[in-house]
Amino acid sequence: MKKLISFSTLLFFTCYTEAQDVKMADIMKENGKIYVVIAVMLTILAGLVLYLVRLVRKISKLEKNK
């Protein structure tokens, strides 16, 4: 039952966000600034992934030494 509630909530929020009209994204796309936003987002995401990979390696190394 808990999985059904969480799935339906996720589905509702997904449909709700797609139904909104995003004027700011259209304006940024016309000006060519949307590519800058995407580049910044990808840079942040890549940094987070690299940080997590390094953290996992350090943790596994500490576990081996114990």
All heavy atoms as TSV, in Angstrom:
chain	resi	resn	atom	element	x	y	z
A	1	MET	N	N	0.822	-1.189	0.000
A	1	MET	CA	C	0.000	0.000	0.000
A	1	MET	C	C	0.871	1.260	0.000
A	1	MET	O	O	0.562	2.231	-0.654
A	1	MET	CB	C	-0.923	-0.056	1.234
A	1	MET	CG	C	-1.884	1.076	1.314
A	1	MET	SD	S	-3.094	0.906	-0.014
A	1	MET	CE	C	-4.114	2.287	0.296
A	2	LYS	N	N	1.962	1.186	0.763
A	2	LYS	CA	C	2.859	2.331	0.851
A	2	LYS	C	C	3.514	2.630	-0.499
A	2	LYS	O	O	3.675	3.786	-0.879
A	2	LYS	CB	C	3.920	2.058	1.915
A	2	LYS	CG	C	4.708	3.262	2.308
A	2	LYS	CD	C	5.625	2.923	3.461
A	2	LYS	CE	C	6.372	4.137	3.938
A	2	LYS	NZ	N	7.254	3.831	5.055
A	3	LYS	N	N	3.863	1.576	-1.234
A	3	LYS	CA	C	4.468	1.757	-2.555
A	3	LYS	C	C	3.473	2.362	-3.533
A	3	LYS	O	O	3.844	3.202	-4.357
A	3	LYS	CB	C	4.977	0.422	-3.097
A	3	LYS	CG	C	6.182	-0.098	-2.399
A	3	LYS	CD	C	6.657	-1.378	-3.025
A	3	LYS	CE	C	7.868	-1.917	-2.301
A	3	LYS	NZ	N	8.352	-3.159	-2.914
A	4	LEU	N	N	2.216	1.968	-3.420
A	4	LEU	CA	C	1.183	2.497	-4.303
A	4	LEU	C	C	0.961	3.980	-4.057
A	4	LEU	O	O	0.839	4.759	-5.006
A	4	LEU	CB	C	-0.135	1.727	-4.112
A	4	LEU	CG	C	-1.304	2.171	-4.971
A	4	LEU	CD1	C	-0.995	1.949	-6.443
A	4	LEU	CD2	C	-2.562	1.435	-4.560
A	5	ILE	N	N	0.958	4.375	-2.804
A	5	ILE	CA	C	0.775	5.791	-2.471
A	5	ILE	C	C	1.949	6.610	-2.970
A	5	ILE	O	O	1.769	7.680	-3.563
A	5	ILE	CB	C	0.577	5.962	-0.955
A	5	ILE	CG1	C	-0.766	5.352	-0.541
A	5	ILE	CG2	C	0.640	7.436	-0.556
A	5	ILE	CD1	C	-0.974	5.292	0.948
A	6	SER	N	N	3.160	6.126	-2.754
A	6	SER	CA	C	4.329	6.883	-3.201
A	6	SER	C	C	4.396	6.946	-4.727
A	6	SER	O	O	4.766	7.965	-5.299
A	6	SER	CB	C	5.606	6.280	-2.630
A	6	SER	OG	O	5.747	4.961	-3.071
A	7	PHE	N	N	4.019	5.861	-5.403
A	7	PHE	CA	C	4.012	5.870	-6.858
A	7	PHE	C	C	2.977	6.844	-7.399
A	7	PHE	O	O	3.254	7.598	-8.330
A	7	PHE	CB	C	3.735	4.459	-7.394
A	7	PHE	CG	C	3.643	4.400	-8.893
A	7	PHE	CD1	C	4.774	4.536	-9.669
A	7	PHE	CD2	C	2.416	4.243	-9.521
A	7	PHE	CE1	C	4.700	4.496	-11.053
A	7	PHE	CE2	C	2.320	4.201	-10.894
A	7	PHE	CZ	C	3.467	4.324	-11.664
A	8	SER	N	N	1.792	6.853	-6.819
A	8	SER	CA	C	0.752	7.763	-7.301
A	8	SER	C	C	1.119	9.214	-7.025
A	8	SER	O	O	0.846	10.097	-7.839
A	8	SER	CB	C	-0.600	7.416	-6.681
A	8	SER	OG	O	-0.537	7.540	-5.281
A	9	THR	N	N	1.771	9.477	-5.901
A	9	THR	CA	C	2.222	10.839	-5.602
A	9	THR	C	C	3.283	11.277	-6.606
A	9	THR	O	O	3.241	12.399	-7.120
A	9	THR	CB	C	2.801	10.902	-4.177
A	9	THR	OG1	O	1.813	10.422	-3.262
A	9	THR	CG2	C	3.191	12.317	-3.809
A	10	LEU	N	N	4.216	10.404	-6.902
A	10	LEU	CA	C	5.259	10.715	-7.886
A	10	LEU	C	C	4.653	10.959	-9.259
A	10	LEU	O	O	5.038	11.897	-9.963
A	10	LEU	CB	C	6.278	9.580	-7.944
A	10	LEU	CG	C	7.429	9.752	-8.926
A	10	LEU	CD1	C	8.302	10.911	-8.495
A	10	LEU	CD2	C	8.228	8.488	-9.021
A	11	LEU	N	N	3.702	10.143	-9.641
A	11	LEU	CA	C	3.034	10.305	-10.923
A	11	LEU	C	C	2.277	11.621	-10.994
A	11	LEU	O	O	2.316	12.319	-12.005
A	11	LEU	CB	C	2.088	9.126	-11.168
A	11	LEU	CG	C	1.396	9.072	-12.519
A	11	LEU	CD1	C	2.440	8.896	-13.619
A	11	LEU	CD2	C	0.399	7.943	-12.563
A	12	PHE	N	N	1.616	11.986	-9.904
A	12	PHE	CA	C	0.877	13.250	-9.858
A	12	PHE	C	C	1.814	14.434	-10.023
A	12	PHE	O	O	1.541	15.347	-10.805
A	12	PHE	CB	C	0.103	13.374	-8.544
A	12	PHE	CG	C	-0.504	14.725	-8.330
A	12	PHE	CD1	C	-1.615	15.124	-9.057
A	12	PHE	CD2	C	0.049	15.616	-7.424
A	12	PHE	CE1	C	-2.170	16.374	-8.873
A	12	PHE	CE2	C	-0.494	16.864	-7.232
A	12	PHE	CZ	C	-1.614	17.250	-7.963
A	13	PHE	N	N	2.919	14.440	-9.280
A	13	PHE	CA	C	3.850	15.559	-9.361
A	13	PHE	C	C	4.515	15.639	-10.735
A	13	PHE	O	O	4.795	16.724	-11.228
A	13	PHE	CB	C	4.897	15.497	-8.262
A	13	PHE	CG	C	4.366	15.925	-6.920
A	13	PHE	CD1	C	4.439	15.078	-5.841
A	13	PHE	CD2	C	3.781	17.160	-6.759
A	13	PHE	CE1	C	3.948	15.469	-4.609
A	13	PHE	CE2	C	3.289	17.566	-5.531
A	13	PHE	CZ	C	3.367	16.712	-4.452
A	14	THR	N	N	4.764	14.510	-11.364
A	14	THR	CA	C	5.344	14.507	-12.698
A	14	THR	C	C	4.376	15.119	-13.703
A	14	THR	O	O	4.758	15.942	-14.526
A	14	THR	CB	C	5.702	13.072	-13.124
A	14	THR	OG1	O	6.581	12.515	-12.161
A	14	THR	CG2	C	6.360	13.060	-14.479
A	15	CYS	N	N	3.137	14.732	-13.625
A	15	CYS	CA	C	2.119	15.288	-14.531
A	15	CYS	C	C	1.903	16.765	-14.254
A	15	CYS	O	O	1.696	17.560	-15.167
A	15	CYS	CB	C	0.810	14.534	-14.400
A	15	CYS	SG	S	0.903	12.835	-14.962
A	16	TYR	N	N	1.948	17.159	-12.984
A	16	TYR	CA	C	1.719	18.547	-12.611
A	16	TYR	C	C	2.828	19.442	-13.144
A	16	TYR	O	O	2.565	20.534	-13.630
A	16	TYR	CB	C	1.627	18.676	-11.089
A	16	TYR	CG	C	1.420	20.085	-10.606
A	16	TYR	CD1	C	0.214	20.733	-10.774
A	16	TYR	CD2	C	2.456	20.784	-9.983
A	16	TYR	CE1	C	0.025	22.020	-10.342
A	16	TYR	CE2	C	2.284	22.070	-9.540
A	16	TYR	CZ	C	1.061	22.687	-9.720
A	16	TYR	OH	O	0.880	23.966	-9.287
A	17	THR	N	N	4.068	18.995	-13.066
A	17	THR	CA	C	5.163	19.830	-13.525
A	17	THR	C	C	5.202	19.935	-15.042
A	17	THR	O	O	5.634	20.943	-15.583
A	17	THR	CB	C	6.515	19.295	-13.023
A	17	THR	OG1	O	6.657	17.949	-13.410
A	17	THR	CG2	C	6.615	19.422	-11.524
A	18	GLU	N	N	4.764	18.903	-15.745
A	18	GLU	CA	C	4.753	18.957	-17.198
A	18	GLU	C	C	3.633	19.838	-17.725
A	18	GLU	O	O	3.690	20.324	-18.847
A	18	GLU	CB	C	4.621	17.548	-17.777
A	18	GLU	CG	C	5.877	16.741	-17.634
A	18	GLU	CD	C	5.748	15.362	-18.232
A	18	GLU	OE1	O	4.773	15.131	-18.975
A	18	GLU	OE2	O	6.614	14.532	-17.974
A	19	ALA	N	N	2.617	20.071	-16.921
A	19	ALA	CA	C	1.467	20.852	-17.361
A	19	ALA	C	C	1.732	22.352	-17.285
A	19	ALA	O	O	0.989	23.136	-17.842
A	19	ALA	CB	C	0.246	20.497	-16.523
A	20	GLN	N	N	2.787	22.758	-16.613
A	20	GLN	CA	C	3.064	24.178	-16.448
A	20	GLN	C	C	3.699	24.748	-17.705
A	20	GLN	O	O	4.470	24.090	-18.401
A	20	GLN	CB	C	3.990	24.396	-15.260
A	20	GLN	CG	C	3.367	24.027	-13.944
A	20	GLN	CD	C	4.334	24.230	-12.794
A	20	GLN	OE1	O	5.495	24.540	-13.010
A	20	GLN	NE2	N	3.847	24.070	-11.595
A	21	ASP	N	N	3.369	26.021	-17.974
A	21	ASP	CA	C	3.951	26.721	-19.110
A	21	ASP	C	C	5.226	27.414	-18.637
A	21	ASP	O	O	5.190	28.236	-17.734
A	21	ASP	CB	C	2.953	27.747	-19.648
A	21	ASP	CG	C	3.452	28.420	-20.903
A	21	ASP	OD1	O	4.236	27.792	-21.633
A	21	ASP	OD2	O	3.055	29.571	-21.157
A	22	VAL	N	N	6.347	27.073	-19.245
A	22	VAL	CA	C	7.637	27.603	-18.812
A	22	VAL	C	C	8.064	28.682	-19.795
A	22	VAL	O	O	8.666	28.394	-20.824
A	22	VAL	CB	C	8.687	26.476	-18.722
A	22	VAL	CG1	C	9.992	27.004	-18.161
A	22	VAL	CG2	C	8.168	25.342	-17.882
A	23	LYS	N	N	7.748	29.925	-19.448
A	23	LYS	CA	C	8.083	31.048	-20.330
A	23	LYS	C	C	9.549	31.434	-20.202
A	23	LYS	O	O	10.170	31.853	-21.169
A	23	LYS	CB	C	7.194	32.235	-20.005
A	23	LYS	CG	C	5.745	31.991	-20.330
A	23	LYS	CD	C	4.888	33.182	-19.993
A	23	LYS	CE	C	3.427	32.851	-20.272
A	23	LYS	NZ	N	2.554	33.951	-19.899
A	24	MET	N	N	10.091	31.287	-18.990
A	24	MET	CA	C	11.475	31.681	-18.778
A	24	MET	C	C	12.413	30.814	-19.613
A	24	MET	O	O	13.391	31.310	-20.180
A	24	MET	CB	C	11.837	31.569	-17.299
A	24	MET	CG	C	13.240	32.041	-16.987
A	24	MET	SD	S	13.658	32.041	-15.250
A	24	MET	CE	C	13.533	30.330	-14.844
A	25	ALA	N	N	12.122	29.519	-19.718
A	25	ALA	CA	C	12.971	28.639	-20.515
A	25	ALA	C	C	12.904	29.010	-21.990
A	25	ALA	O	O	13.918	28.947	-22.701
A	25	ALA	CB	C	12.551	27.189	-20.319
A	26	ASP	N	N	11.729	29.410	-22.459
A	26	ASP	CA	C	11.598	29.828	-23.856
A	26	ASP	C	C	12.400	31.092	-24.137
A	26	ASP	O	O	13.052	31.205	-25.177
A	26	ASP	CB	C	10.126	30.058	-24.206
A	26	ASP	CG	C	9.321	28.778	-24.187
A	26	ASP	OD1	O	9.928	27.704	-24.368
A	26	ASP	OD2	O	8.096	28.849	-23.984
A	27	ILE	N	N	12.369	32.031	-23.198
A	27	ILE	CA	C	13.131	33.277	-23.366
A	27	ILE	C	C	14.623	32.990	-23.370
A	27	ILE	O	O	15.375	33.512	-24.196
A	27	ILE	CB	C	12.760	34.283	-22.253
A	27	ILE	CG1	C	11.310	34.745	-22.430
A	27	ILE	CG2	C	13.702	35.473	-22.258
A	27	ILE	CD1	C	10.784	35.560	-21.268
A	28	MET	N	N	15.065	32.128	-22.456
A	28	MET	CA	C	16.488	31.795	-22.393
A	28	MET	C	C	16.929	31.025	-23.631
A	28	MET	O	O	18.050	31.166	-24.087
A	28	MET	CB	C	16.785	31.004	-21.131
A	28	MET	CG	C	16.614	31.810	-19.869
A	28	MET	SD	S	17.007	30.882	-18.420
A	28	MET	CE	C	18.754	31.167	-18.361
A	29	LYS	N	N	16.021	30.226	-24.170
A	29	LYS	CA	C	16.349	29.476	-25.379
A	29	LYS	C	C	16.501	30.422	-26.563
A	29	LYS	O	O	17.385	30.245	-27.404
A	29	LYS	CB	C	15.238	28.463	-25.647
A	29	LYS	CG	C	15.589	27.396	-26.611
A	29	LYS	CD	C	14.458	26.380	-26.666
A	29	LYS	CE	C	14.881	25.153	-27.405
A	29	LYS	NZ	N	13.803	24.167	-27.467
A	30	GLU	N	N	15.636	31.434	-26.623
A	30	GLU	CA	C	15.734	32.412	-27.715
A	30	GLU	C	C	17.032	33.209	-27.640
A	30	GLU	O	O	17.621	33.538	-28.662
A	30	GLU	CB	C	14.540	33.359	-27.660
A	30	GLU	CG	C	13.226	32.717	-28.042
A	30	GLU	CD	C	12.037	33.637	-27.828
A	30	GLU	OE1	O	12.250	34.804	-27.420
A	30	GLU	OE2	O	10.905	33.198	-28.060
A	31	ASN	N	N	17.461	33.539	-26.425
A	31	ASN	CA	C	18.679	34.330	-26.251
A	31	ASN	C	C	19.945	33.490	-26.317
A	31	ASN	O	O	21.048	34.034	-26.343
A	31	ASN	CB	C	18.642	35.068	-24.914
A	31	ASN	CG	C	17.559	36.115	-24.883
A	31	ASN	OD1	O	17.112	36.595	-25.926
A	31	ASN	ND2	N	17.113	36.472	-23.699
A	32	GLY	N	N	19.807	32.178	-26.300
A	32	GLY	CA	C	20.970	31.305	-26.341
A	32	GLY	C	C	21.600	31.085	-24.989
A	32	GLY	O	O	22.664	30.481	-24.877
A	33	LYS	N	N	20.971	31.567	-23.923
A	33	LYS	CA	C	21.528	31.407	-22.583
A	33	LYS	C	C	21.204	30.054	-21.973
A	33	LYS	O	O	21.782	29.676	-20.959
A	33	LYS	CB	C	20.994	32.505	-21.664
A	33	LYS	CG	C	21.468	33.879	-22.046
A	33	LYS	CD	C	20.928	34.925	-21.111
A	33	LYS	CE	C	21.387	36.294	-21.552
A	33	LYS	NZ	N	20.845	37.342	-20.683
A	34	ILE	N	N	20.298	29.324	-22.583
A	34	ILE	CA	C	19.925	28.025	-22.033
A	34	ILE	C	C	21.113	27.070	-22.064
A	34	ILE	O	O	21.256	26.212	-21.194
A	34	ILE	CB	C	18.707	27.442	-22.783
A	34	ILE	CG1	C	18.098	26.259	-22.022
A	34	ILE	CG2	C	19.067	27.008	-24.181
A	34	ILE	CD1	C	17.337	26.646	-20.819
A	35	TYR	N	N	22.006	27.243	-23.027
A	35	TYR	CA	C	23.184	26.380	-23.116
A	35	TYR	C	C	24.154	26.647	-21.965
A	35	TYR	O	O	24.833	25.737	-21.501
A	35	TYR	CB	C	23.863	26.561	-24.460
A	35	TYR	CG	C	22.936	26.225	-25.606
A	35	TYR	CD1	C	22.483	27.212	-26.481
A	35	TYR	CD2	C	22.485	24.933	-25.798
A	35	TYR	CE1	C	21.619	26.910	-27.512
A	35	TYR	CE2	C	21.621	24.612	-26.828
A	35	TYR	CZ	C	21.192	25.606	-27.682
A	35	TYR	OH	O	20.325	25.304	-28.690
A	36	VAL	N	N	24.199	27.888	-21.509
A	36	VAL	CA	C	25.039	28.213	-20.360
A	36	VAL	C	C	24.476	27.549	-19.111
A	36	VAL	O	O	25.219	26.989	-18.299
A	36	VAL	CB	C	25.124	29.744	-20.175
A	36	VAL	CG1	C	25.886	30.097	-18.911
A	36	VAL	CG2	C	25.758	30.391	-21.389
A	37	VAL	N	N	23.168	27.598	-18.963
A	37	VAL	CA	C	22.522	26.969	-17.810
A	37	VAL	C	C	22.761	25.463	-17.818
A	37	VAL	O	O	23.092	24.867	-16.787
A	37	VAL	CB	C	21.001	27.282	-17.809
A	37	VAL	CG1	C	20.285	26.502	-16.731
A	37	VAL	CG2	C	20.762	28.770	-17.649
A	38	ILE	N	N	22.631	24.845	-18.977
A	38	ILE	CA	C	22.850	23.405	-19.085
A	38	ILE	C	C	24.308	23.064	-18.787
A	38	ILE	O	O	24.601	22.077	-18.110
A	38	ILE	CB	C	22.426	22.903	-20.483
A	38	ILE	CG1	C	20.912	23.011	-20.628
A	38	ILE	CG2	C	22.895	21.474	-20.714
A	38	ILE	CD1	C	20.402	22.706	-22.005
A	39	ALA	N	N	25.229	23.881	-19.262
A	39	ALA	CA	C	26.650	23.632	-19.002
A	39	ALA	C	C	26.959	23.729	-17.511
A	39	ALA	O	O	27.715	22.902	-16.970
A	39	ALA	CB	C	27.508	24.622	-19.789
A	40	VAL	N	N	26.387	24.706	-16.837
A	40	VAL	CA	C	26.611	24.852	-15.397
A	40	VAL	C	C	26.015	23.667	-14.642
A	40	VAL	O	O	26.647	23.112	-13.734
A	40	VAL	CB	C	26.020	26.188	-14.887
A	40	VAL	CG1	C	26.005	26.249	-13.374
A	40	VAL	CG2	C	26.798	27.358	-15.456
A	41	MET	N	N	24.818	23.257	-15.033
A	41	MET	CA	C	24.183	22.119	-14.378
A	41	MET	C	C	24.987	20.840	-14.573
A	41	MET	O	O	25.171	20.063	-13.640
A	41	MET	CB	C	22.756	21.936	-14.905
A	41	MET	CG	C	21.802	22.992	-14.432
A	41	MET	SD	S	20.158	22.888	-15.161
A	41	MET	CE	C	19.707	21.214	-14.829
A	42	LEU	N	N	25.496	20.624	-15.780
A	42	LEU	CA	C	26.307	19.436	-16.043
A	42	LEU	C	C	27.622	19.468	-15.278
A	42	LEU	O	O	28.107	18.432	-14.817
A	42	LEU	CB	C	26.559	19.291	-17.542
A	42	LEU	CG	C	25.355	18.867	-18.374
A	42	LEU	CD1	C	25.723	18.871	-19.855
A	42	LEU	CD2	C	24.854	17.508	-17.947
A	43	THR	N	N	28.205	20.650	-15.137
A	43	THR	CA	C	29.446	20.792	-14.374
A	43	THR	C	C	29.218	20.456	-12.908
A	43	THR	O	O	30.018	19.741	-12.287
A	43	THR	CB	C	29.997	22.222	-14.504
A	43	THR	OG1	O	30.175	22.521	-15.891
A	43	THR	CG2	C	31.296	22.392	-13.763
A	44	ILE	N	N	28.120	20.959	-12.343
A	44	ILE	CA	C	27.799	20.661	-10.950
A	44	ILE	C	C	27.530	19.172	-10.774
A	44	ILE	O	O	28.006	18.545	-9.817
A	44	ILE	CB	C	26.600	21.509	-10.489
A	44	ILE	CG1	C	26.997	22.986	-10.414
A	44	ILE	CG2	C	26.064	21.028	-9.142
A	44	ILE	CD1	C	25.854	23.924	-10.175
A	45	LEU	N	N	26.789	18.581	-11.687
A	45	LEU	CA	C	26.485	17.151	-11.604
A	45	LEU	C	C	27.755	16.312	-11.717
A	45	LEU	O	O	27.944	15.353	-10.964
A	45	LEU	CB	C	25.493	16.760	-12.695
A	45	LEU	CG	C	25.032	15.316	-12.695
A	45	LEU	CD1	C	24.246	15.016	-11.429
A	45	LEU	CD2	C	24.194	15.023	-13.918
A	46	ALA	N	N	28.639	16.674	-12.625
A	46	ALA	CA	C	29.897	15.943	-12.780
A	46	ALA	C	C	30.747	16.072	-11.513
A	46	ALA	O	O	31.373	15.092	-11.074
A	46	ALA	CB	C	30.663	16.458	-13.988
A	47	GLY	N	N	30.759	17.249	-10.909
A	47	GLY	CA	C	31.497	17.438	-9.664
A	47	GLY	C	C	30.955	16.578	-8.542
A	47	GLY	O	O	31.717	15.981	-7.767
A	48	LEU	N	N	29.633	16.491	-8.448
A	48	LEU	CA	C	29.031	15.646	-7.419
A	48	LEU	C	C	29.342	14.172	-7.636
A	48	LEU	O	O	29.646	13.444	-6.689
A	48	LEU	CB	C	27.512	15.858	-7.390
A	48	LEU	CG	C	27.030	17.156	-6.774
A	48	LEU	CD1	C	25.529	17.308	-6.973
A	48	LEU	CD2	C	27.383	17.208	-5.305
A	49	VAL	N	N	29.288	13.738	-8.886
A	49	VAL	CA	C	29.591	12.336	-9.192
A	49	VAL	C	C	31.050	12.025	-8.861
A	49	VAL	O	O	31.346	10.995	-8.247
A	49	VAL	CB	C	29.259	12.022	-10.664
A	49	VAL	CG1	C	29.825	10.680	-11.079
A	49	VAL	CG2	C	27.758	12.054	-10.888
A	50	LEU	N	N	31.953	12.898	-9.243
A	50	LEU	CA	C	33.368	12.677	-8.932
A	50	LEU	C	C	33.618	12.664	-7.427
A	50	LEU	O	O	34.401	11.845	-6.925
A	50	LEU	CB	C	34.234	13.752	-9.593
A	50	LEU	CG	C	34.369	13.640	-11.105
A	50	LEU	CD1	C	35.136	14.847	-11.651
A	50	LEU	CD2	C	35.058	12.356	-11.492
A	51	TYR	N	N	32.953	13.550	-6.701
A	51	TYR	CA	C	33.091	13.574	-5.246
A	51	TYR	C	C	32.609	12.263	-4.635
A	51	TYR	O	O	33.272	11.696	-3.760
A	51	TYR	CB	C	32.312	14.756	-4.669
A	51	TYR	CG	C	32.250	14.760	-3.163
A	51	TYR	CD1	C	33.372	15.088	-2.409
A	51	TYR	CD2	C	31.082	14.422	-2.492
A	51	TYR	CE1	C	33.329	15.086	-1.030
A	51	TYR	CE2	C	31.025	14.413	-1.118
A	51	TYR	CZ	C	32.145	14.745	-0.388
A	51	TYR	OH	O	32.104	14.738	0.972
A	52	LEU	N	N	31.470	11.767	-5.099
A	52	LEU	CA	C	30.943	10.512	-4.561
A	52	LEU	C	C	31.838	9.326	-4.898
A	52	LEU	O	O	32.033	8.434	-4.070
A	52	LEU	CB	C	29.524	10.268	-5.078
A	52	LEU	CG	C	28.457	11.192	-4.499
A	52	LEU	CD1	C	27.126	10.937	-5.176
A	52	LEU	CD2	C	28.349	11.020	-3.002
A	53	VAL	N	N	32.409	9.310	-6.093
A	53	VAL	CA	C	33.313	8.226	-6.472
A	53	VAL	C	C	34.554	8.230	-5.583
A	53	VAL	O	O	34.989	7.182	-5.090
A	53	VAL	CB	C	33.694	8.332	-7.968
A	53	VAL	CG1	C	34.854	7.426	-8.316
A	53	VAL	CG2	C	32.483	8.022	-8.836
A	54	ARG	N	N	35.108	9.409	-5.357
A	54	ARG	CA	C	36.288	9.506	-4.490
A	54	ARG	C	C	35.952	9.088	-3.066
A	54	ARG	O	O	36.750	8.428	-2.389
A	54	ARG	CB	C	36.844	10.926	-4.491
A	54	ARG	CG	C	37.546	11.283	-5.790
A	54	ARG	CD	C	38.131	12.662	-5.757
A	54	ARG	NE	N	39.071	12.778	-4.643
A	54	ARG	CZ	C	39.417	13.936	-4.087
A	54	ARG	NH1	N	38.901	15.059	-4.525
A	54	ARG	NH2	N	40.266	13.961	-3.100
A	55	LEU	N	N	34.771	9.482	-2.596
A	55	LEU	CA	C	34.355	9.138	-1.241
A	55	LEU	C	C	34.185	7.635	-1.082
A	55	LEU	O	O	34.611	7.053	-0.080
A	55	LEU	CB	C	33.047	9.860	-0.912
A	55	LEU	CG	C	32.578	9.837	0.528
A	55	LEU	CD1	C	33.581	10.562	1.405
A	55	LEU	CD2	C	31.218	10.484	0.627
A	56	VAL	N	N	33.605	6.982	-2.082
A	56	VAL	CA	C	33.435	5.532	-2.039
A	56	VAL	C	C	34.790	4.840	-2.036
A	56	VAL	O	O	35.004	3.860	-1.310
A	56	VAL	CB	C	32.556	5.053	-3.219
A	56	VAL	CG1	C	32.636	3.551	-3.378
A	56	VAL	CG2	C	31.129	5.501	-3.027
A	57	ARG	N	N	35.720	5.321	-2.828
A	57	ARG	CA	C	37.062	4.726	-2.850
A	57	ARG	C	C	37.759	4.861	-1.503
A	57	ARG	O	O	38.403	3.925	-1.022
A	57	ARG	CB	C	37.914	5.369	-3.939
A	57	ARG	CG	C	37.525	4.941	-5.324
A	57	ARG	CD	C	38.438	5.542	-6.353
A	57	ARG	NE	N	38.014	5.183	-7.689
A	57	ARG	CZ	C	38.531	5.705	-8.785
A	57	ARG	NH1	N	39.504	6.602	-8.707
A	57	ARG	NH2	N	38.086	5.323	-9.962
A	58	LYS	N	N	37.629	6.040	-0.884
A	58	LYS	CA	C	38.258	6.239	0.424
A	58	LYS	C	C	37.624	5.340	1.476
A	58	LYS	O	O	38.328	4.767	2.315
A	58	LYS	CB	C	38.136	7.699	0.855
A	58	LYS	CG	C	39.059	8.635	0.124
A	58	LYS	CD	C	38.904	10.058	0.625
A	58	LYS	CE	C	39.806	11.007	-0.114
A	58	LYS	NZ	N	39.672	12.393	0.379
A	59	ILE	N	N	36.316	5.210	1.450
A	59	ILE	CA	C	35.629	4.378	2.429
A	59	ILE	C	C	36.017	2.913	2.247
A	59	ILE	O	O	36.270	2.198	3.215
A	59	ILE	CB	C	34.103	4.571	2.335
A	59	ILE	CG1	C	33.732	5.960	2.841
A	59	ILE	CG2	C	33.355	3.505	3.117
A	59	ILE	CD1	C	32.284	6.329	2.633
A	60	SER	N	N	36.067	2.465	0.995
A	60	SER	CA	C	36.445	1.061	0.763
A	60	SER	C	C	37.898	0.806	1.178
A	60	SER	O	O	38.228	-0.268	1.682
A	60	SER	CB	C	36.231	0.676	-0.695
A	60	SER	OG	O	37.068	1.425	-1.535
A	61	LYS	N	N	38.765	1.789	0.982
A	61	LYS	CA	C	40.156	1.645	1.408
A	61	LYS	C	C	40.243	1.566	2.929
A	61	LYS	O	O	41.008	0.767	3.490
A	61	LYS	CB	C	40.980	2.822	0.888
A	61	LYS	CG	C	42.485	2.628	1.013
A	61	LYS	CD	C	43.260	3.820	0.523
A	61	LYS	CE	C	43.148	3.941	-0.977
A	61	LYS	NZ	N	44.030	5.016	-1.516
A	62	LEU	N	N	39.440	2.372	3.630
A	62	LEU	CA	C	39.424	2.313	5.094
A	62	LEU	C	C	38.856	0.988	5.598
A	62	LEU	O	O	39.326	0.454	6.609
A	62	LEU	CB	C	38.592	3.473	5.659
A	62	LEU	CG	C	39.232	4.845	5.623
A	62	LEU	CD1	C	38.235	5.915	6.042
A	62	LEU	CD2	C	40.444	4.878	6.524
A	63	GLU	N	N	37.869	0.463	4.914
A	63	GLU	CA	C	37.293	-0.821	5.305
A	63	GLU	C	C	38.286	-1.960	5.113
A	63	GLU	O	O	38.317	-2.908	5.909
A	63	GLU	CB	C	36.008	-1.104	4.526
A	63	GLU	CG	C	34.846	-0.253	4.950
A	63	GLU	CD	C	33.607	-0.497	4.097
A	63	GLU	OE1	O	33.729	-1.141	3.026
A	63	GLU	OE2	O	32.531	-0.026	4.503
A	64	LYS	N	N	39.107	-1.895	4.074
A	64	LYS	CA	C	40.105	-2.928	3.834
A	64	LYS	C	C	41.168	-2.909	4.911
A	64	LYS	O	O	41.688	-3.949	5.322
A	64	LYS	CB	C	40.749	-2.753	2.471
A	64	LYS	CG	C	39.888	-3.157	1.326
A	64	LYS	CD	C	40.616	-2.978	0.011
A	64	LYS	CE	C	39.731	-3.341	-1.161
A	64	LYS	NZ	N	40.422	-3.122	-2.446
A	65	ASN	N	N	41.540	-1.723	5.376
A	65	ASN	CA	C	42.586	-1.603	6.398
A	65	ASN	C	C	42.119	-2.079	7.751
A	65	ASN	O	O	42.938	-2.429	8.595
A	65	ASN	CB	C	43.079	-0.168	6.492
A	65	ASN	CG	C	43.862	0.247	5.267
A	65	ASN	OD1	O	44.384	-0.600	4.561
A	65	ASN	ND2	N	43.927	1.538	5.014
A	66	LYS	N	N	40.851	-2.094	8.011
A	66	LYS	CA	C	40.333	-2.546	9.300
A	66	LYS	C	C	40.365	-3.991	9.371
A	66	LYS	O	O	40.788	-4.872	9.683
A	66	LYS	CB	C	38.872	-2.131	9.458
A	66	LYS	CG	C	38.695	-1.141	10.535
A	66	LYS	CD	C	37.238	-0.831	10.715
A	66	LYS	CE	C	37.086	0.107	11.886
A	66	LYS	NZ	N	35.760	0.507	12.128
